[in-house]
Amino acid sequence: QVQLVESGGGLVQVGDSLRLSCAASGRTSSGNIMAWFRQPPGKERVFVAGISQSGSRTNYADSVKGRFTISRDNAKNTVYLQMNSLKAEDTAIYYCAAKQTSWSLIWTQTHEYDYWGQGTQVTVST
């Protein structure tokens, strides 16, 4: 089993920055693809950003490209999401996810991931 715990969410204003953290425990390894998803109020959970096992490859949703940066520190079993220039439409519950795979391809669908955190709320006020 792998446990994921998100932190760093909060209430900010348009244009502000936040950094989310995802701490992994249990049977963790650097062989996991890691990703962030988000679920706005009343909408489905969607892909935000993903990172390969080594951290050398990343992928982003078009809506956050150029504003968000995903990174990982395998020694600390932690993944980060740096969010800059936040917009009102970024308001959502943000979830950390892990997929156990030997492939470096970044999966972008919720059903493709094996483990999930419980989420952290990000609210961007106008």
Salt bridges, closest charged atoms under 4 A:
ASP62 OD1 - LYS65 NZ 3.50
ASP90 OD1 - ARG38 NH1 2.87
ASP90 OD2 - ARG67 NH1 2.80
